[in-house]
Amino acid sequence: MSEEEGEAKIGVFICHCGTNIGGILDVPRITEYAKTLPNVIYAADNLYTCSEAGLREIRDKIKEFKLSRVVVASCTPHKCRNTTTISIIFNIFHLYQFYTRYQFN
C-alpha cells in the first residue's frame, strides 16, 4: 500500500459451519493464530458466517475497525444455508470501502 493509504487493516472471520469445519479443525486456535499475523487487527470465529448474526458481525466490524481487507474462512457457497451470503459479504465490504475512500458517508 502507498503511504497515503496507510497500512492494511485486516479482519479475519472464521466460520465453524456447525460441525462441518468446527468438528474437524480447532477453529478457536486458528482464530488466535490469525490474531498474530501482520496487519490483522480483528479476528473472530462464529458458528455460522452465513447467518444474519454472522453477516451483521462482519458489517459492524468493518465499520468499527475501519477494515481495508477482509478474510472470510468458511464453507463452500454450495453448502451455505443462504446461497447469496458470499455476494452479500462482498457487497457489504465494497460499499463500505467505496464510501470511506470517497468520503460520502
C-alpha positions in Angstrom: 0.0 0.0 0.0 1.1 3.5 -0.5 1.9 5.8 2.4 -1.2 7.8 1.5 -3.4 4.8 2.0 -1.6 3.6 5.2 -1.2 0.1 6.4 -3.7 -2.6 5.6 -6.2 -3.2 8.4 -7.3 -6.8 8.1 -10.2 -8.5 9.7 -10.4 -12.3 9.8 -13.7 -14.1 10.2 -13.5 -17.9 10.7 -16.7 -20.0 10.5 -17.3 -23.2 12.4 -20.1 -24.1 9.9 -21.6 -26.1 12.7 -19.6 -29.3 12.8 -18.6 -29.2 9.1 -15.5 -27.2 9.8 -15.6 -27.0 13.6 -15.8 -30.7 14.0 -12.6 -31.2 12.2 -10.5 -28.1 12.8 -9.6 -26.3 16.1 -11.3 -23.1 15.0 -10.6 -21.1 18.2 -6.9 -22.0 17.9 -6.8 -20.9 14.3 -8.5 -17.7 15.3 -5.9 -17.0 17.9 -3.2 -17.7 15.4 -4.8 -15.3 12.9 -4.6 -12.5 15.5 -0.8 -12.8 15.5 -0.5 -12.2 11.7 0.8 -8.9 10.4 -1.8 -6.2 9.9 -4.6 -8.3 11.4 -6.4 -6.0 13.8 -9.5 -8.1 14.3 -10.1 -11.9 14.2 -13.1 -13.8 15.4 -14.9 -17.1 14.9 -18.6 -17.7 14.7 -20.9 -20.7 14.4 -22.4 -19.7 11.0 -20.9 -16.8 9.0 -23.9 -17.1 6.6 -26.4 -16.3 9.3 -27.8 -12.9 9.8 -25.8 -12.5 13.0 -22.6 -13.6 11.2 -23.2 -11.1 8.4 -24.0 -8.3 10.9 -20.8 -9.0 12.7 -18.8 -8.6 9.5 -20.6 -5.4 8.6 -20.2 -4.0 12.1 -16.5 -4.8 12.5 -15.7 -3.4 9.1 -17.1 -0.1 10.2 -15.8 -0.3 13.8 -12.2 -1.1 12.9 -12.2 0.6 9.5 -11.0 -2.6 7.9 -9.4 -2.3 4.5 -9.2 -6.1 3.9 -11.5 -8.9 5.0 -10.7 -12.7 5.1 -13.7 -15.0 5.4 -12.8 -18.6 6.0 -16.0 -20.6 5.6 -17.5 -23.5 3.7 -18.3 -23.5 0.0 -21.3 -21.4 -1.0 -22.9 -24.6 -2.2 -23.2 -25.8 1.4 -24.1 -22.4 2.7 -27.6 -22.1 4.1 -28.1 -18.8 2.2 -26.7 -19.0 -1.3 -26.4 -15.3 -1.6 -24.2 -14.9 1.5 -20.9 -14.6 -0.4 -22.2 -11.8 -2.6 -23.7 -10.0 0.5 -20.3 -10.1 2.2 -18.6 -8.7 -0.8 -21.3 -6.0 -1.2 -21.0 -5.0 2.4 -17.3 -4.7 2.1 -17.1 -3.0 -1.3 -19.8 -0.5 -0.5 -18.1 0.4 2.8 -14.7 0.7 1.0 -16.3 2.9 -1.6 -18.0 5.2 0.9 -14.9 5.6 3.1 -12.5 6.0 0.2 -14.5 8.8 -1.3 -15.9 10.1 2.0 -19.6 10.1 1.0 -20.8 8.9 4.5 
